[in-house]
């Protein structure tokens, strides 16, 4: 009888590694388990922190578990950039451009390199002004994967 490999059978670590791999090409700085870019110089902008928030597990069979994994991506940009003509960019535009790039990278592979069954963006919250020239966002992801432990 042939062995069947199911999409979505993975581990938390494999899912997080695939997120890191997807985001790294568009972010200057990627770190884990942080929520505030205090102490990070502007040369490391734009950046993303990957934070795991919660895992809800339901046992389906004797050794198969359904995992609903919630991850928060905390992104930050520096607003004092200039466009091709030397004009300063609007912080909101810079932030939205980076959010779009992160969304595109995350949704390009919803199976997280075949380690997850699905990836959804639940909510995006932005702050483009209270810490000017720094803009931040929090993108909450719901990732569904199955595990054998």
LINJO-V473981 format. One line per field, one symbol per residue. burial: b if it has 16 or more other ideal C-beta (glycine too) atoms within 10 Angstrom, else e. A space follows every 10 residues. Layout:
BEGIN
burial->???
END
This chain:
BEGIN
burial->eeeeeeebbb ebebbbbbbe ebbeeebebb beeeeebeeb eeeebbbbbb bbeeeeeeee eeeeebbebe bbbbbbbbbe beeeeeeeee beebbbebbe bbeebbeebe bbebbbbebe eeeeeeebee eeebbbbbbb bbbbbbbee
END
